[in-house]
Amino acid sequence: MSTTKIVLVSDNHGNQECLKELKEMYADYDLFVHCGDSEMEYEQMSGYICVKGNNDFLYYKNVPDNQVLHVQGHTIYVCHGHMDFLSYFHYEPMIDRAKAHGADIIFFGHVHTYLDTTQNGVRLLNPGSIRHNRDGSPPSYMLVEISEDDVVVTRKEYGKPGTPGFLDKLIKKLIEWTS
C-alpha cells in the first residue's frame, strides 16, 4: 500500500530557520504544507505548498487564500482559517467550504492550537504554531501519513526540551514588570 508523507506546519511568524530545519529533518517526506502566517517572502517558502495567513503581507500577490490537494484518494482543503470561520473553534463555515470542494480533510492554522478531530465527517488537522501555541503547550507541527485507507497523524513538538514556551516567557516578562 502506498503512503504519502506530509510535514504540516503553520504560524512560524518570520522564523525561517524552523522551516529550513524541517526540510532537512524530513528530507524523505513527499510534501511540505504551510497553513499561513509565515510572514516571509514567497521565494523564502521554496518547497512548501502555501496559503496566505492574515499576517502574510509580503506575498499576498503570489499565494492563494486556499488550495485543494488530492492525495491517495483523499481531498484536502488547505487554508489559514481567518477567512474560513467566524470565530475561534466554531469551524462549521470552514467545514462547509471544504465539503463544497469535496474535501474529507482540512489542514488549517490561525488559532495557534494543535487539533486533530473529526467533525461532520471531515477530519480537521491544525498543527498548532511552530512559534508559540496559545494554550501554553510547546510549539508544534504535524507529521501526516496518508494512504487510501488511513490517515495517521503524529504531533511533534518543536524546540529543545526545557526551552521556555510563549506563556513561560510572558509570565517572566509580567513578573519583571511588576517587580
QUIDA-V191698 format. One record per pair of residues at least 24 apart in sequence whose ideal C-beta (glycine too) atoms are under 7 Angstrom apart, sorted by the first residue. I is the first residue (numbers start at 1). J is the second residue. D is the distance in whole Angstrom. If there is no record, write none. Layout:
# QUIDA-V191698
((I;J;D) (I;J;D))
This chain:
# QUIDA-V191698
((1;147;5) (1;148;7) (2;72;7) (2;147;6) (3;145;5) (3;146;7) (3;147;5) (4;30;5) (4;31;7) (4;71;5) (4;72;5) (4;146;5) (5;29;4) (5;30;5) (5;145;5) (6;30;7) (6;31;5) (6;33;6) (6;144;4) (6;146;7) (7;32;5) (7;141;7) (7;143;6) (8;33;5) (8;107;6) (8;125;7) (8;127;5) (8;141;6) (8;142;4) (8;144;5) (9;34;5) (9;127;6) (9;130;5) (9;141;4) (10;34;7) (10;35;4) (10;36;6) (10;37;7) (10;109;3) (10;127;5) (10;129;6) (11;37;4) (11;109;5) (11;112;6) (11;129;4) (11;130;7) (11;131;6) (12;38;6) (12;130;5) (12;131;5) (13;37;6) (13;39;5) (13;55;7) (13;131;5) (14;39;4) (14;40;7) (15;131;6) (16;40;6) (16;44;6) (18;130;5) (18;158;6) (19;48;7) (22;141;7) (23;47;6) (33;78;6) (33;107;6) (35;78;6) (35;80;6) (35;107;6) (35;108;5) (35;109;4) (36;80;3) (36;109;5) (36;110;7) (37;80;7) (37;109;6) (49;78;7) (51;78;5) (51;79;6) (51;80;6) (52;80;6) (53;80;4) (53;82;7) (53;109;7) (53;110;7) (54;80;7) (54;82;4) (68;101;5) (68;103;7) (71;146;5) (72;146;5) (72;147;6) (72;148;5) (73;148;5) (74;104;6) (74;105;6) (74;146;6) (75;101;7) (75;102;5) (75;103;4) (75;104;6) (76;103;6) (76;105;5) (76;107;6) (77;101;5) (77;103;4) (77;106;5) (78;107;5) (79;108;5) (80;108;7) (80;109;5) (80;110;5) (81;108;4) (81;109;6) (81;110;4) (81;111;7) (82;110;5) (84;108;7) (91;119;6) (91;124;6) (95;119;6) (95;120;5) (95;122;5) (98;122;6) (105;151;7) (114;140;5) (114;155;6) (116;153;5) (123;151;6) (125;153;6) (130;158;5) (132;165;6) (132;166;3) (133;166;7) (136;165;7) (136;167;4) (138;165;5) (139;165;7))
